[in-house]
Amino acid sequence: MAERILYVGPLSLFSRKAEIALREKGLDYRRVLVPFTQEAGYRPKHPVVLQHNPKGQVPVLVEDGFALFDSTLILEYLEDAHPAPPLYPRPARARAQCRRIELEADEILFAPVRSLLYRTEPALADPAAQALRERAGSDAEAEIARQFAGLDARLGGGDWFCGAAFSAADIAMFMTVLWTQRLKGPRLSAHPALAAWYARMLNRPSCAKAAEEIAAADRELSPALG
């Protein structure tokens, strides 16, 4: 049996993305939780993470001595090394579409979400600086709502983002949408197809566990979220 270790952060969206994939594939792994606080972030950096990732970021997967960083690379490796059950479609164009939606979740939708991360932190002492980041957050909410409308239209009456089957695209999009809700961003109620998809995701044990663990970590580490 492979020795499989995943280095994760307690409030790392991309760590949870990798964990959902491992759970969906039924792969055993040992989780190593790296130190994190709202004040210092991921400092000091974990030495194994620094050894294998020049950016010093989680997640890092080490399987029988083979190390990978970046959640997208980890998911693609897991699919190649452990193809059943599949998390990507087989046809080349469908697989490319799945990867594109995964990239949209990680880089397009998550871009405005970054402007809401201040909500996990105490208010700034400088009122002008606090007002500036709140204004940026308001602009980000408008962009997130715009993207939600597009995602809602894309889903239509379908259950999943890549056709008839649950896929890596759903995992990635779930984690980013979860972050919008965690950070008190736009509600999903105005987007019924997206809201129904999100409810389906929360009914999957792998995703429900990720959501529960993030909520528990927030209770400990993010008092500003209330």
C-alpha positions, 0 to 999 in steps of 0.5 A: 500500500502506498504511503500517501501524505498530504500537507494541508492548511486548516483554512486552505481552499486548495488543500480541501480541494485535494482532500475531496479528490482523495476521498472521492477516489477512496484513497487513504492518506495521512494529513499533516496540518501545517501551522497557521494563524490569522496574524502570521499566516503560514509562518514559520513555513513547514520544512517539507512544504518548503522542500517540495514547493518553491512557493512554500504553499500547501497543498503538497502531496507526497506518495511513496517519496514522489512529491507534487504541489498545486491542487490542479497538478495533484488532481491530474496526477491522482486521475492518471495514477488512480483512474477509478472512479474517474474525476475527468471525462475521457474524450479530449474535448470534454476533458479540456472543458472540465479543466477549463471550468476547474481553472475558472473556479481557481483563477476567475471566480476566486480573483474577486473572492480574494477581496473578501478575505479581509472579513476574516481579520479584525477591522483596521485601526485606520478608518480610511484604510478600512473603508477602502477595503470595504469598498473593494469588497463591495465591488468584488461582491458585484463581480461575484454575483455577475459570475454566479449568474453565468454559472447558473445559466451554464448549469441550466437543468443539469446536475453537474458542470461537465455533463452527466457525471460529477467531476474535478470541475465540480470539486474546484467550483464547490470550494470557491463557491463555499469560500464566497458563502464563508466570507458572507458574499452574495447569496445563492438564492437568486440563482436557483440552478447554482443553489441546487447544485451547491446543495447536491455538493453539500450532500456528498460526504467528501464535500460535507466533510470539507465544509464542516472542517472549514467551519470548525477551523473558522470557529477557532481561527477566524473570530472576525467572521462571527 
